[in-house]
Amino acid sequence: MSQSFSRRALLTGAGAAAVAAGSIMSKKAEAMSCMNTCGELSWKPFMDQYYDGSVKIVEGIRDTQIDLIAKAMQKAYELQKKGGTVYSDIVFGHFASLAQGQNRPGQPWVLPQFDIGEKEEVFDAMKPGDFLITHVTSEARKRAMERGVYVVGVTNNYYPNAEHPVGSLRDDKMSLPTVEEQSNMVIDSQVPWYNGLVNAPQVPQFRLCPSSGLAAYSVYWACTAILCTLLGSKGKDTSTAPATDYLNLLLERFRQVASDRPKFDAVGKAWAEKIIADHPKFMVYGEQFKVSERRTGNPFVSDAVGAASGSMIGQHYRANTITDNDMVLICSLRSREASELEVARQARAAGAYVAMLGPYATDGDSSGVRLFKEADDSFNSYSDESEGVLSIKGFDKKVCPTAGLTGLLAHWMLMAAWTDRMAQRGEMPYYWKGFHEKGGQEYDQFARPHFMVRGY
């Protein structure tokens, strides 16, 4: 399916702001950005671009990185057996920062994750013979490797690696060690250095709809699957099958999510009409972020509100401001979380529109009270397991969930469909350029006041 865009559409609404904001960047950086992010323009519907890019990431991990993942986890197992400590540091980014909690269903905690905001001294305290898997780069992590900590680096668009063009990240990020320089081994998460998977001609400076969380946690759960197998078999089972099985199942769930594309498009169209006509607040509710309890926040909410390559329209749910003109999106890992059910009912009672995204059932049971029954529009994440999806010897519960990743895919496919429908009306919504990117802060400072006036 192809679409045509007029020059007039490109230079109106957010398109005009994007072009103007682009002038803030240096001519060299602007040329680099356009060459690398816009050199192969795709005219596919935005939601198809996001879906295809997501599948490419997961297939790339499965087809090119499984042996490296298995080798890395074998090393982690061996070092732990000799008395070393295993550390996991896949926590940077909006989704990643809140997807790693020990209390997440299906999380066996064999790769214990840091809290976000860990100080560099933590890495300086690591000992020779310890194991660290990380997708962040720093001098302290490099020193740890040089001191004898075995460091496995995972590529991340927020930190430099061999794929980043010179000048693509802001100066302080580009001056950090690359993942290759600080690691004994590198796993390529397949995340594109530019993060977004949607190539929108109205915003040529960067791509829209982030992929960092999806790439990071496809690697993390694949690693977890293999390490669990090694632990459960006391090192005897060195097969790569658990990681391959997980990623194959994840891709099958992705195909199920994609089967709802007509619904994503229809709801995206209805959203566009309402947002243009009524300028509602667009609130995203989930288990709310708590500064004192970092791991209890909802990763979908974090990705929807303020993430690099994400739309500016999302804001945190505030019950005391809800009106009958507003829109509420509830993103869930479960099918009947009490607080989410309460918010859905309160918002609808106030006359607001409510959409939900998450599993429709728990282990196949959708009877009784369920969140999808309380919303005006509902989207299934096709991951209804109460725990994970893999049965592994030595673990009482199934490990490695898919609900976070399928939900993230559905969320951004829905937002991409809405964005496409807005663009077709010449009302391209404003998106955040990442602060980590060259010119990102300047772009956002220019665009944000225009968003505040228009509301989308």
C-alpha positions as CSV (number, residue, x, y, z in Angstrom):
1,M,0.0,0.0,0.0
2,S,1.5,3.3,-1.0
3,Q,0.7,6.9,0.1
4,S,1.4,10.2,-1.5
5,F,2.4,13.4,0.4
6,S,2.2,16.8,-1.1
7,R,4.9,19.5,-0.6
8,R,2.2,21.6,1.0
9,A,1.6,18.9,3.7
10,L,5.3,18.6,4.3
11,L,5.5,22.3,5.1
12,T,2.4,22.7,7.3
13,G,1.8,21.9,10.9
14,A,4.5,20.0,12.6
15,G,6.3,19.6,9.3
16,A,7.0,23.3,9.2
17,A,8.2,23.2,12.8
18,A,10.4,20.2,12.0
19,V,12.0,22.1,9.1
20,A,12.5,25.2,11.2
21,A,13.9,23.2,14.1
22,G,16.3,21.5,11.8
23,S,17.8,24.9,11.0
24,I,19.1,25.0,14.5
25,M,21.4,22.0,13.8
26,S,24.7,22.6,12.1
27,K,24.5,22.1,8.3
28,K,26.9,19.2,8.6
29,A,24.8,17.5,11.3
30,E,21.7,18.1,9.4
31,A,23.1,16.7,6.2
32,M,24.4,13.6,8.1
33,S,21.0,13.1,9.7
34,C,19.1,13.3,6.5
35,M,21.6,11.1,4.7
36,N,21.5,8.3,7.3
37,T,17.9,8.4,8.4
38,C,16.2,9.4,5.2
39,G,18.3,7.9,2.5
40,E,16.0,5.0,1.9
41,L,12.5,6.6,2.3
42,S,9.8,4.1,2.7
43,W,6.2,5.0,1.9
44,K,4.6,2.1,3.7
45,P,1.9,2.9,6.3
46,F,3.6,3.9,9.5
47,M,2.3,1.0,11.5
48,D,3.6,-1.4,8.9
49,Q,7.0,0.2,9.1
50,Y,7.0,-0.2,12.8
51,Y,6.0,-3.9,12.6
52,D,8.4,-4.8,9.9
53,G,11.3,-3.0,11.8
54,S,10.4,-4.9,15.0
55,V,10.3,-8.3,13.3
56,K,13.7,-7.5,11.6
57,I,15.2,-6.8,15.1
58,V,14.0,-10.1,16.6
59,E,14.8,-12.1,13.6
60,G,18.3,-10.6,13.5
61,I,18.9,-11.5,17.1
62,R,17.7,-15.1,16.4
63,D,19.6,-15.6,13.2
64,T,22.9,-13.9,14.0
65,Q,23.4,-13.6,17.7
66,I,22.2,-16.8,19.3
67,D,25.6,-18.4,19.4
68,L,27.1,-15.3,21.0
69,I,24.3,-15.2,23.6
70,A,24.9,-18.9,24.4
71,K,28.7,-18.3,24.7
72,A,28.1,-15.3,27.0
73,M,25.8,-17.2,29.3
74,Q,28.2,-20.1,29.4
75,K,30.9,-17.7,30.6
76,A,28.5,-16.2,33.2
77,Y,27.7,-19.7,34.5
78,E,31.3,-20.8,34.7
79,L,32.4,-17.6,36.5
80,Q,29.5,-17.8,38.9
81,K,30.4,-21.5,39.6
82,K,33.9,-20.3,40.5
83,G,32.6,-17.7,43.0
84,G,32.2,-14.7,40.7
85,T,29.2,-12.4,40.9
86,V,26.9,-12.0,37.9
87,Y,25.7,-8.5,37.2
88,S,23.2,-7.3,34.6
89,D,22.9,-3.7,33.5
90,I,20.2,-3.7,30.8
91,V,18.4,-0.8,32.4
92,F,18.9,2.3,30.3
93,G,16.0,3.8,28.3
94,H,12.4,4.5,29.1
95,F,11.1,1.0,28.7
96,A,14.2,-0.7,29.8
97,S,14.5,1.3,33.0
98,L,11.2,-0.2,34.3
99,A,11.0,-3.6,32.6
100,Q,13.6,-5.3,34.7
101,G,12.0,-5.6,38.1
102,Q,12.4,-8.7,40.2
103,N,8.7,-8.8,40.8
104,R,7.8,-9.0,37.1
105,P,5.9,-12.2,36.3
106,G,8.2,-14.7,34.7
107,Q,11.4,-13.1,36.0
108,P,13.6,-15.8,37.5
109,W,16.3,-13.1,38.5
110,V,19.2,-15.2,37.3
111,L,20.5,-12.0,35.7
112,P,20.0,-9.6,38.6
113,Q,19.4,-6.1,37.3
114,F,20.7,-2.8,38.7
115,D,18.5,0.0,39.8
116,I,18.7,2.9,37.3
117,G,21.0,5.6,38.5
118,E,23.7,3.3,39.8
119,K,26.9,5.2,40.5
120,E,30.1,4.6,38.7
121,E,31.7,3.4,42.0
122,V,29.6,0.3,41.7
123,F,31.6,-0.8,38.6
124,D,34.9,0.1,40.2
125,A,34.0,-2.2,43.1
126,M,33.6,-5.3,40.8
127,K,36.3,-7.9,41.1
128,P,38.3,-9.9,38.6
129,G,36.3,-13.1,37.9
130,D,33.0,-11.2,38.1
131,F,30.6,-11.1,35.1
132,L,28.8,-8.0,33.7
133,I,26.4,-7.7,30.8
134,T,25.7,-4.1,30.0
135,H,24.2,-1.9,27.3
136,V,25.7,1.3,28.7
137,T,29.2,2.5,28.1
138,S,31.5,4.4,30.5
139,E,35.1,4.7,31.7
140,A,34.2,2.8,34.8
141,R,32.8,-0.1,32.9
142,K,35.9,-0.1,30.7
143,R,38.1,-0.1,33.8
144,A,36.2,-3.1,35.1
145,M,37.0,-5.0,31.9
146,E,40.7,-4.0,32.1
147,R,40.8,-5.2,35.7
148,G,39.6,-8.7,34.9
149,V,35.8,-8.4,35.0
150,Y,34.3,-10.3,32.0
151,V,32.2,-7.7,30.2
152,V,29.6,-8.5,27.6
153,G,28.4,-5.4,25.8
154,V,25.0,-5.2,24.2
155,T,24.5,-2.5,21.5
156,N,22.3,0.4,22.5
157,N,21.3,3.4,20.4
158,Y,21.9,5.7,23.4
159,Y,25.6,4.9,23.6
160,P,28.3,4.8,21.0
161,N,29.1,1.7,19.0
162,A,30.6,0.9,15.6
163,E,27.4,1.7,13.8
164,H,27.1,5.3,15.0
165,P,28.2,7.8,12.4
166,V,30.6,10.4,13.6
167,G,28.6,13.3,15.2
168,S,25.3,11.3,15.5
169,L,25.3,11.5,19.3
170,R,25.8,14.7,21.4
171,D,29.4,15.4,22.1
172,D,29.5,14.0,25.7
173,K,28.1,10.7,24.5
174,M,30.4,10.5,21.5
175,S,33.4,10.9,23.8
176,L,32.5,7.8,25.8
177,P,34.1,4.4,25.1
178,T,32.3,2.5,22.4
179,V,30.7,-0.8,23.4
180,E,33.5,-2.6,21.4
181,E,36.2,-0.8,23.4
182,Q,34.9,-1.7,26.8
183,S,33.8,-5.3,26.2
184,N,35.3,-8.8,25.9
185,M,32.4,-9.7,23.7
186,V,29.6,-7.8,22.0
187,I,26.0,-8.9,21.3
188,D,24.4,-6.9,18.6
189,S,20.8,-6.2,19.8
190,Q,20.0,-5.1,16.2
191,V,18.7,-1.8,17.4
192,P,19.3,0.9,14.7
193,W,21.5,3.7,15.9
194,Y,18.7,6.1,15.1
195,N,16.2,4.2,17.3
196,G,12.9,5.0,15.6
197,L,11.4,2.6,13.1
198,V,9.1,4.9,11.3
199,N,10.4,7.1,8.5
200,A,8.0,10.0,8.3
201,P,8.6,12.5,5.4
202,Q,7.1,15.2,7.5
203,V,9.9,14.9,10.1
204,P,13.1,14.3,8.1
205,Q,15.4,15.1,11.0
206,F,14.8,11.7,12.8
207,R,12.7,8.6,12.8
208,L,9.7,8.1,15.0
209,C,8.5,5.3,17.4
210,P,11.3,3.9,19.5
211,S,12.8,0.4,19.3
212,S,15.4,0.5,22.1
213,G,13.3,-1.3,24.7
214,L,12.2,-4.0,22.3
215,A,15.7,-4.8,21.2
216,A,17.2,-4.7,24.7
217,Y,14.6,-7.1,26.2
218,S,14.6,-9.5,23.3
219,V,18.3,-10.0,24.1
220,Y,17.8,-10.0,27.9
221,W,15.1,-12.7,27.9
222,A,17.0,-14.8,25.4
223,C,20.1,-14.6,27.7
224,T,17.9,-15.5,30.7
225,A,16.5,-18.5,28.9
226,I,19.9,-20.0,28.3
227,L,21.3,-19.2,31.7
228,C,18.3,-20.8,33.4
229,T,18.9,-23.9,31.3
230,L,22.5,-24.0,32.3
231,L,21.7,-23.6,36.0
232,G,18.9,-26.1,35.9
233,S,21.1,-28.7,34.2
234,K,24.2,-27.9,36.3
235,G,26.0,-26.9,33.1
236,K,25.2,-30.1,31.2
237,D,22.7,-28.6,28.7
238,T,24.5,-26.1,26.5
239,S,21.9,-26.0,23.8
240,T,20.9,-22.7,22.2
241,A,17.3,-24.0,21.8
242,P,15.8,-22.2,24.8
243,A,16.7,-18.8,23.3
244,T,15.7,-19.8,19.8
245,D,12.4,-21.1,21.1
246,Y,11.7,-17.9,23.0
247,L,12.4,-15.7,20.0
248,N,10.4,-17.9,17.7
249,L,7.4,-17.8,20.1
250,L,7.9,-14.0,20.4
251,L,7.7,-13.7,16.6
252,E,4.6,-15.8,16.5
253,R,3.0,-13.5,19.1
254,F,4.1,-10.5,17.0
255,R,2.2,-12.0,14.1
256,Q,-0.9,-12.3,16.2
257,V,-0.6,-8.6,17.2
258,A,-0.2,-7.7,13.6
259,S,-3.4,-9.5,12.7
260,D,-5.2,-6.6,14.3
261,R,-3.8,-4.0,11.9
262,P,-7.3,-3.1,10.5
263,K,-8.4,-2.3,14.1
264,F,-5.3,-0.3,14.8
265,D,-6.0,1.7,11.7
266,A,-9.7,2.2,12.4
267,V,-9.0,3.4,16.0
268,G,-6.1,5.5,14.8
269,K,-8.4,7.3,12.4
270,A,-11.0,7.9,15.1
271,W,-8.4,9.2,17.4
272,A,-7.1,11.6,14.7
273,E,-10.6,13.0,14.1
274,K,-11.2,13.5,17.8
275,I,-7.8,15.0,18.6
276,I,-8.0,17.5,15.7
277,A,-11.6,18.5,16.5
278,D,-11.6,18.5,20.3
279,H,-7.9,18.9,21.5
280,P,-8.4,16.4,24.4
281,K,-5.8,15.6,27.0
282,F,-4.3,12.2,26.1
283,M,-3.5,10.5,29.4
284,V,-1.6,7.2,29.7
285,Y,-2.3,5.2,32.9
286,G,-0.4,2.3,34.4
287,E,1.2,1.3,37.6
288,Q,2.7,4.7,38.3
289,F,6.4,5.5,38.5
290,K,7.7,5.8,42.1
291,V,11.0,7.4,42.7
292,S,11.6,5.5,45.9
293,E,10.7,2.2,44.3
294,R,12.2,2.4,40.8
295,R,11.1,-1.1,39.7
296,T,7.4,-0.7,40.3
297,G,6.7,1.7,37.4
298,N,4.8,0.6,34.3
299,P,7.3,0.3,31.4
300,F,4.6,1.1,28.8
301,V,3.8,4.4,30.5
302,S,7.5,5.4,30.7
303,D,7.9,4.7,27.0
304,A,4.7,6.6,26.1
305,V,5.5,9.7,28.0
306,G,8.6,11.6,27.0
307,A,10.7,8.9,25.3
308,A,13.1,9.7,22.5
309,S,11.3,9.2,19.2
310,G,8.0,9.2,21.0
311,S,5.0,11.5,20.6
312,M,4.7,14.5,22.8
313,I,1.0,14.0,23.2
314,G,1.2,11.4,26.0
315,Q,1.0,12.6,29.6
316,H,0.6,10.9,32.9
317,Y,-2.9,10.1,34.1
318,R,-4.3,12.6,36.7
319,A,-7.6,11.6,38.1
320,N,-8.4,15.1,39.4
321,T,-8.2,16.7,36.0
322,I,-10.2,14.2,33.9
323,T,-13.1,15.6,31.9
324,D,-15.6,14.2,29.4
325,N,-13.4,15.5,26.6
326,D,-10.3,13.5,27.5
327,M,-8.8,10.3,26.3
328,V,-7.2,7.6,28.5
329,L,-5.0,4.8,27.4
330,I,-4.4,2.0,29.9
331,C,-1.4,-0.2,29.1
332,S,-1.2,-3.4,31.2
333,L,0.9,-6.5,31.8
334,R,-2.2,-8.2,33.3
335,S,-5.8,-8.7,32.5
336,R,-7.5,-7.5,35.7
337,E,-5.2,-5.4,37.8
338,A,-7.5,-3.7,40.4
339,S,-6.1,-0.2,40.1
340,E,-6.4,-0.3,36.3
341,L,-10.0,-1.5,36.5
342,E,-10.8,1.3,38.9
343,V,-9.3,3.9,36.6
344,A,-11.1,2.6,33.5
345,R,-14.5,2.8,35.4
346,Q,-13.8,6.2,36.9
347,A,-12.7,7.7,33.5
348,R,-15.7,6.3,31.7
349,A,-18.0,7.5,34.5
350,A,-16.6,11.0,33.9
351,G,-17.5,10.6,30.2
352,A,-13.9,10.2,29.0
353,Y,-12.9,7.8,26.2
354,V,-10.9,4.8,27.4
355,A,-8.7,2.4,25.4
356,M,-6.8,-0.5,26.9
357,L,-3.8,-2.5,25.7
358,G,-2.8,-5.8,27.3
359,P,-3.8,-9.5,27.7
360,Y,-7.4,-10.4,27.5
361,A,-7.1,-13.4,29.8
362,T,-5.0,-15.1,32.4
363,D,-3.6,-18.5,31.2
364,G,-6.5,-18.8,28.8
365,D,-9.3,-17.7,31.1
366,S,-11.1,-14.5,30.1
367,S,-14.2,-15.0,32.2
368,G,-15.4,-12.6,34.8
369,V,-14.1,-9.1,35.3
370,R,-11.4,-8.2,32.8
371,L,-9.9,-4.9,31.8
372,F,-10.7,-5.3,28.1
373,K,-14.4,-5.4,29.0
374,E,-14.2,-2.0,30.7
375,A,-12.8,0.0,27.8
376,D,-14.3,1.7,24.7
377,D,-11.6,0.1,22.5
378,S,-9.3,-2.8,23.5
379,F,-6.2,-4.3,22.0
380,N,-4.9,-7.8,22.8
381,S,-1.2,-8.2,23.6
382,Y,-1.6,-12.0,23.0
383,S,0.5,-12.8,26.1
384,D,-1.8,-14.0,28.8
385,E,0.6,-16.2,30.8
386,S,0.6,-15.6,34.5
387,E,4.3,-16.1,34.5
388,G,6.7,-16.8,31.6
389,V,6.5,-18.9,28.5
390,L,9.3,-21.4,28.9
391,S,9.3,-24.5,31.2
392,I,12.9,-25.1,32.3
393,K,14.2,-27.9,34.6
394,G,15.0,-26.6,38.0
395,F,12.5,-23.7,38.0
396,D,9.1,-24.1,39.6
397,K,7.4,-21.5,37.4
398,K,7.7,-20.8,33.7
399,V,10.3,-18.1,32.9
400,C,10.8,-15.4,30.3
401,P,7.6,-13.4,29.7
402,T,6.5,-11.9,26.3
403,A,3.8,-9.6,27.7
404,G,6.1,-6.6,27.8
405,L,7.4,-7.0,24.3
406,T,4.1,-7.8,22.6
407,G,2.5,-4.9,24.5
408,L,5.2,-2.6,23.4
409,L,4.8,-3.6,19.8
410,A,1.0,-3.1,20.0
411,H,1.4,0.3,21.7
412,W,3.7,1.7,19.0
413,M,1.8,0.2,16.1
414,L,-1.3,1.9,17.5
415,M,0.6,5.3,17.9
416,A,2.1,4.9,14.4
417,A,-1.4,4.3,12.9
418,W,-2.7,7.4,14.7
419,T,0.3,9.4,13.5
420,D,-0.3,8.3,9.9
421,R,-3.9,9.4,10.0
422,M,-2.9,12.7,11.5
423,A,-0.3,13.2,8.7
424,Q,-2.8,12.4,6.0
425,R,-4.9,15.4,7.3
426,G,-1.9,17.7,7.3
427,E,-1.8,17.7,11.1
428,M,1.5,15.8,11.8
429,P,1.9,15.5,15.6
430,Y,5.0,16.6,17.3
431,Y,7.6,14.0,18.4
432,W,10.6,14.1,20.7
433,K,14.0,13.9,19.3
434,G,16.3,12.2,21.7
435,F,18.4,14.3,24.0
436,H,21.2,11.8,23.4
437,E,21.2,12.7,19.7
438,K,23.2,15.6,18.2
439,G,20.8,18.6,18.1
440,G,18.1,16.7,20.0
441,Q,17.9,19.2,22.9
442,E,17.7,22.2,20.6
443,Y,15.1,20.5,18.4
444,D,12.9,19.7,21.4
445,Q,13.2,23.1,22.9
446,F,12.1,24.6,19.6
447,A,9.2,22.2,19.0
448,R,7.8,21.9,22.5
449,P,6.2,25.5,22.7
450,H,4.4,24.8,19.4
451,F,3.1,21.5,20.8
452,M,1.9,23.3,24.0
453,V,-0.1,25.8,21.9
454,R,-1.6,23.2,19.6
455,G,-1.9,20.2,22.0
456,Y,-0.7,17.6,19.6
